[in-house]
Amino acid sequence: MTLWYAPNPVPYRPHPATWHQPLHLHLAPMWKHLTRVLPTLRGRVLDVGCGTKPYRALFSEAVTDYVGLDREGPNSAPDVVGDAHALPFDDASFDAAVSFQVLEHVERPVECLREIARVVRPGGEVVITVPGVWPDHEVPHDHWRFTRYGLEASLRAVGLERVEVVPLGGLWSTLGQMACLELNRSWPGRQLIPLVNLTARALDGTAREALVMNWLVHARRPA
Ligand SMILES: C[S@@+](CC[C@H](N)C(=O)[O-])C[C@H]1O[C@@H](n2cnc3c(N)ncnc32)[C@H](O)[C@@H]1O
């Protein structure tokens, strides 16, 4: 029997997790900010490392063509199979490009960012999420974690203009989420997850920006 606990969906895919669920602190801020930013995109959109395209429904009808690129694999449903280090598209062939939780898995993230900047037209938009803190996953293809300063320097290096770099989950959310991942491994632990979620969320606003779980980067190719 569980009290307030609700499991992740099976099979797993990113979802707008409630405070009853083990990935609430990770996914709720991401979903909130992607729900704000993605509907502003228009035209032809590329999703680099699209996986199962969990955020597809958040785009508006102004997106006329949505192209998912990924490697072949059991957890991906790409329209185009390819490598983010060498995108198989012409220069300036998209109005926008997005990439969610992918750059930590590539060997050379700045090279991938440069490719993304290349295939987006002048004036086009780029929306990316990456982890700042997360346990190893998809090993051995788990290469990087990011800070605000590394992201801003990488945008400058590839000639993208920063629109916003938004922290998604601060110190308490990060600590709470790491605890929930472990608590979710046993029945007694799972009963504590809603309490940890609510406590971490309430405390998070008081924290310094010293430990950030995920980052949302919104950038633009200069016109
Ligand atoms: C953590 S999953 C994220 C999937 C999806 N974007 C999401 O948010 O659910 C990372 C994805 O990046 C893809 N990926 C990793 N390295 C890649 C590369 N070099 N080129 C293209 N896709 C890559 C993986 O195949 C996987 O689908």
The ligand as an ORCA input file, in Angstrom:
! r2SCAN-3c Opt
* xyz 0 1
  C      18.686     11.565    -22.231
  S      18.172     11.207    -23.870
  C      17.075     12.580    -24.175
  C      16.064     12.267    -25.232
  C      14.995     13.355    -25.446
  N      15.589     14.570    -25.960
  C      14.242     13.622    -24.150
  O      14.318     14.738    -23.638
  O      13.575     12.705    -23.670
  C      19.594     11.609    -24.850
  C      19.372     11.404    -26.332
  O      20.493     11.914    -27.053
  C      20.773     11.053    -28.107
  N      22.179     11.251    -28.512
  C      23.281     11.087    -27.769
  N      24.392     11.365    -28.485
  C      23.968     11.704    -29.727
  C      24.634     12.100    -30.915
  N      25.976     12.189    -30.977
  N      23.891     12.379    -32.009
  C      22.542     12.301    -31.973
  N      21.839     11.939    -30.855
  C      22.552     11.642    -29.753
  C      20.516      9.667    -27.506
  O      20.356      8.667    -28.506
  C      19.236      9.928    -26.715
  O      18.071      9.753    -27.480
*
